Amino acid sequence: MADKIYFFRTISDGIKDRLRPLPFQTDSAGRDVITQLNVQADKRMRESYPIGTIFASEMLEDRVSGSTPFYSAGEIFPVSIKKSELLESSHCPTDQMLTEYANYLTTNKDRLDINLFQSSAVNAADPRKGKLLTLLDKFKLNPNYQLPTIETDGFWVDEETWWDLMMNIHENVNTLFKGPAGSGKTELVQLACERLKLPCHIYDMGSMYDPISDLLGVHRMTAQGSVFDYAQFTQDIQHEGVILLDELSRATPAVNNILMPCLDSRRTLRVEMAGRNDKREIPVHPKCRFVATANLGAEYVGTSELDLALRDRFDEMDIDYMPNEQEILMLMKRFKITRVDAQNIVKTASTIRSIARKGEIEFSITTRETIRAAKKVQEGWSATVAMKRAFLPRYEGTISEGSRAIVWNTILQK
């Protein structure tokens, strides 16, 4: 009898068919199995059965090709296919595999969409044949909308956040992402727009010292006299796409009054300062969506609590730094550095983030800084020097006193 049984499911990422681990499993060392990693297994067996088939194996090993991590499974057997529908008798799973699979479904019934794991539901076109598909089902089944992964996108986001954002954009729901700087909010929105094939127009709200001219326009003198020159924002909102209001928490209060009628049922932009013969009320296109990001908290200089009336016009979502293991894999994937170096960078950053949360230093380390450090390692610097160059400039003091000393000592203890 095998010590442990592992389960995998075939999926299509729009390019090729892949085998991925099912969620809520641990390996022989007690570590969580990473569902985003591909699994190397018998290709002929995988391709003999429809997309969505669940396979079982007695083996799961960590492997790396170049700097790309993946899993390797032993022999795999379809456990979601009825015995009478198996193509060959040699494909029949063991009794232990079938028992463990039944236990897996029972144990996780409140966390899994069981309909996607039943033998009668395995169907490449519609794994819920005979049932009414919800909007969430349709999104998950669309190969063009698949969840970003470290391997395909060099990016990680939890599934709930991804599908919530995708459906919000599709359904024209204003969305506000709140979270620490450098946690991937902007990149996430751009990825969603790429999947949905929508243009994304980014407006850096923190750099708008004169929002009236930046969002509405200005009067200019010409040979014929004064003319009103509309801002690009007035053009972008008249077309289908996504308007990304980046770092809205750094915007000046004047921005609120401009944006309010765009975000509510009025869906208009008032341009009172336009000339007598110019258009003073611009309609927002029915399929123009608004997504905003915000860094909220005392550590972010230049930010403020968003006006409650403005926040009320958004569906709010929280986003945080990716889990350590995912950040490690991301750095390895993007910069082809070793796992040891990536672990040193991420574990050090995680410790500094914990210190910042306790209020012992003024700033945290963002994913932007871990990316800078990884790039320096790729260029040839040691991890210690790379973190020194990427992390320390954020902090006041010297390497012997102040916040900089705390961070430097943390780097040395890696």
N, C-alpha and C positions, 0 to 999 in steps of 0.2 A: 504494500500500500504506500502510495506517495505521501511525503510529509506535507505537501501543499499543492493545491490546484489553482491555476491562474486562468482568468477569462479575458477574451479579447473579442472585438467586433470589427467587421470590415466596414469601411466607409469610403466615400468618394469625395476628394477635395476639389473636384472640378478639373483636375489634371490627370490623376491616376488613382487607382484603388489602393487603399492602405489598410493595415491592420493596427488597431490601437487598443490599449488596455481599457477595460471597463473601470469606472470610478470605484472608490471606497475599498481598495485592496492594499495590502501591505506585502512587502517582499520578505524573504527569509530572515532578514536582519531587523524587521519591524518598521522599515521606512515606508512612507506612502508611495505607492506606485504612481508614476507621473503619466497622466492620461494623454498628454500631448505628444509623447514620444512614439515614434513608429516601432513596430515589432517585426523583426526578421523571422520568417517562418516559411514553411512549404508553400511556394507560390502556386503550384498546381492544385493543391488542396484548397487554397483560398479562392482561386478563380473557378472552382468547380461548383460553388454555391453562390446564391444571390448576395448582393450588398445588404448588409444588416445582419448576416449570419453571425451567431456567437460561437466562438471556438474555445476549447479548453486545452491546457497543456500542463505538464508536471514540472516545467522548467521556465524560469525567467532570469536572465542574466544581463547585467549592465555591459554594454559595449560602446566603443567610440571608434568612428571612422574619420580619420583626420582629427578634427575638433568637434565633430557632430556626434552627440550621444544618441544611442538607441538601445532597444532591448532585443535580445535573442531568445526565442522560445524553442522548446524541443518539438517533438511531434505534436501536431494540433489535430483536434477532432471536433466536428460540429455537434454542439450540444443543444442547439435550438431547432434542429431539424428532426422531424419524426423518423423513427427507425425505418418505417416503410418507404420513406422518401430518400434514404441514403443511396448514393450512386453505386457504392461498392460496400461489401461487408467489412472490408478492412478499415472503413471510415467510422465504424461504430465506436463511440466513446465507451470508456469503462464505467462500471456501475458507480465507482467512487466519484467520477467526474459528474455524472448525472445527479447524484445525491448532493454533492457540493454546490452544483449550480442551482438546484432547487433551494438549498439553504441560503445561498447568496441572494436570490430573489426575495425570499421571505424576510431575511434580515434587513434588507434595504428597501422594502416595499414602499415606505413612506418617502424615500429619497429618489427613487427611480421612476421613470415612465415605463411601467411594466408592459404596456401595450407594444413597446418597441422591442421587447425581448421574448415575445411568445413565438413559438414555431409557426403558428398560423399567420403571424404578422410579417414574416420575412418576405418582403416583396420589394424589388428594386425601385419600382415606380411609386408605390404608396404603402409604407409599412403600417398604415392604419386602415387598410381597405375595409370598407363597410362602416366606417365611423366618420363623423363630421370632423374635418380638420379645423383646428383653431388657427388663428394668425400665427401664434408661436410655433405650432407644428409646421406650417408652411415655410416659415423662415428657416427652421432647423433642417428641413428637407431640401431647401434650395442650395445646390452646390456652389453657387456664386456668393452666398452669404456666410460661408463657414467661419467658425471661430478662428481668430488669428492664433498662430502658434509660433513658438520660438523657431522651429525649423523652417516654416514657410514665410514668416514675416519678421523674424527677429524681435518679436513682441509677445507679451503675455497679458491677458486680461481674464478675470473670472467670467464664467459663462453667463451668470445672471445679468451682470452689468452689460456685457456685449449684446445680448439679445434685447434687453430693455432699451438700450440706446438705438439699436437698429430699428426696432418697431416704433420708437418715439419719432425718429426722423421720418420714417415711412408714413406715419400717421399725422405728421405736422404738429407734434407736441413740442413746445418750447422746453429745452432741457438745460439744467444748470449742473455742471460738474464741480464739486467742491473737494479739495484735497490739497496736500502739500505740493509746493513748487517742485517741478522736475519729476513728477510721478507718472507722466505720460498722458496727461489729459488731452493736450492738443493733438498729439500723434494718434491717439485713439479715435478722435473725431475724424481726422483725415483718413484713417484706415476704413472707417465706416462709410465715408463718402465714396471712397474708391470701390468698395464692395457694391454700393448702391448705384454706382455710376452717376454721381451727382457732383457738380462743381462746388468747391468749398472756397468761400471768400473770407479771408482772415483779417480781422480788424484788431490791432493791438490797442486795447482801451487805455492801458497805462501810459502810453506815449502821446495820448491826445490832450495837448495842453489847450487847444481851442476846438472843442467838440462841435461847435456850431459850423465852423468852416470845414472840419474834417468829415462831418456827417451830412451837412446840408449844402454848403457851398459859400461862395464869396462874390461880392460885387467887384468887377474889374472895369477899368477905364479903357475904352477903345477910341478910335478916331470918330466913331459915331456916338460916343458918350458912354455912360455906365451900362454894363450888361451883367446879368447874374449868371455865374458859372456854377452849375450844379456839381456837387461832390460825387465821386464814384459810388458811394453808398446808395445814393438815390437811384442809380442805374441798376445796381446789383439786386436790390429788393424787388425790382419789377420783373425778375426772371426766376424760373425754377432753380433751386439749389439750396445750399446751406450757408447761412451767415454765421461765422464763428466769432463771437464777441470774446476775444481772448483776454484773460485777467480783468474781468469786469469789476472785480473788487478794488482795482486801482484807478477806476474811472472817477472823474470829478462829478459832483452832484448834478451839474448841468446836463449830464448825459441822460439821467433818469427821465426828465421831462420830454426829451427827444424820443426816447425809446418806448415809453409807456404806450402810446397809441398804436405802435407797430406790433406790440406783443399781445394786446388784448383783442377783443372782438371787433374793434374798429378797423384794425389792419390798415392803417394809413400813416403816412409820415407828413407832418405839418411843416411847411416851409414858409413861415410868415414873412421872412425877410426878403423873399423873392420880389422881383420887380412887378410893377402893376400889370403887365401883360404876360407875366410868367405863371406857370402852374404852381399853386401854393398848397395843394393837397395831393400827395402821390400815393396811389394804392399799392399795397404790398401784394405781390403775386400770390395766388391761392396755394401754390406749392413752394413758396419760399419759407424755409425753416430757420429757426434761430436756436443756436446752441451757444452757451456761455460757459467759461471756466472761471473759477474763483479760488484764490489762495486766502483762506480766512484764518486769522489768528494773530496774536501779539507779535510773533517773530517776523511777520512780513511787513517791512517798512513800506509805507505809502498805500497800504490797504485799509479798508474800513468795512464796518458791518454794512451789508447791502440793505438798502431801503426795503422795508417789509412789503410795501405795495409792489415793488419791483420783483422781489423774490416770489411773491404770490403768483406771478405770471409764469413761473417756471416749474417744471417737474424736477425736483432736486435729487441728485445722486451723489453718493460719497465714493471717492476712489483713494486708494492708499498706495504705498510702494508695493511692488510685487513681492511675493514670498521669496525668501533667500535663495531657495533652490532654483526658482525660475529666473531670478536675476543673475545667478551664476551661469546658467545655461545661455541666457541672452548675451552675456559678455563673451562667453566662449564662441558662440555662433557668429557674432558680429565682428570680433577682432581676432579670432583664431588663436587665442591665448590658451595656456594650459589650465586644467581644472584647479590645480593648486593655486595659481596666481589669481584666478577668478574668485576662488573661495576666500583668499586672503583679503581681497578688495571688499567683497560683499560682507563678510563677517565683521571686518573693521567698521564699515559704514553702518551696519546694523547696531553695533555697540555704541557708536557715536549718536545714532538716532535715539537710542534708549536714554543716553545721558541728556540729550536735548529735551526729551519729553519730561525729564525730571526737573528741568529748569536750571541745570548746572552750567550750561553753555547757551548762547543766544540763538544759534542756528543749527539745523540738522544737516545731514549730508543727503543730497538729492540723487536721483538716478543719473542726472546730468553729470554730477561729479564722478560717480563710479564709471560712467562711460568715458569721461576724460582720462581717468586713471588707467582704464583698460587700453585705451588708445596709446598711451605713453608706454605701457608694457609691450604692446605690439611693435612700437618703434625701437624697443631695445632696452628700455630702462627696467631696473628691478621693481618689484611691486612696492617696496618700501619707498623708493625715490619717487615713483609714479604717484603714490598717494600723498607724499609730502608736497609735490608740485600741484596736484589737483585739489587737495583738501585744505591745506593750511591757509591759503590766501583769503579764505572766507572769514577768518577769525582774528580778533584783536589780541594783542600781547606778543610775547616772545615764546621761544621753545622752552623757556624755563619758568614763565609765569603767565597767568591769564588763561583765557579760553584756548589760545593756540597751544599752550603747554599741555592742557588736558587732551586735546586732539592728538598732539605729537606723541605723547606717552601711550595713547591707545594704539596708534600706528605701530609703535615699537613693540607692543605686546602681542602682535598678531601671531 
